């Protein structure tokens, strides 16, 4: 009888240990660690396919946002001094020569590129996460686009009235400022659009 009890205990112990390991290595736990370690307050999602608004403000993050941000095919650029993270598609990354140089391995600073594993509950397996590039030596305006982005955007003159203007963004700072301006104006000036 004690032999059966020991086997049952071992099975339960293994189950509990496995469950605890999965929870401590979950996508939520990974997200919490990254935010704490790299001062991430705001997250943006970048994709060249987002017409005229190349960035999407990702707060609060949904389950599908989390799966995109932590996916092996995603590259996250983390700016601890600004408190932001930009989760990018490969096409978006390829338009930033500084970031592509870092990823090519030609720079000897391997501390700035971080990858990790986590347990993905949707897939029910441990997977490789996104590549995170921590940028501490450059400012947002120093991250230039190889090919500037032109966006047709609403420029509000007063509540409910706007003109369409073309704005050219040459660097990451200009694109972030434009996105924040559009989000603010949509939330505060446009009665038709509702919240962003």
PyMOL commands that set and color helices and strands:
alter all, ss='L'
color gray80, all
select helices_A, chain A and resi 2-24+27-38+63-69+90-93+97-104+110-112+140-142+172-188
alter helices_A, ss='H'
color red, helices_A
select strands_A, chain A and resi 42-46+55-57+75-79+84-88+113-114+117-120+125-128+131-134+144-158+161-171
alter strands_A, ss='S'
color yellow, strands_A
deselect
rebuild
show_as cartoon
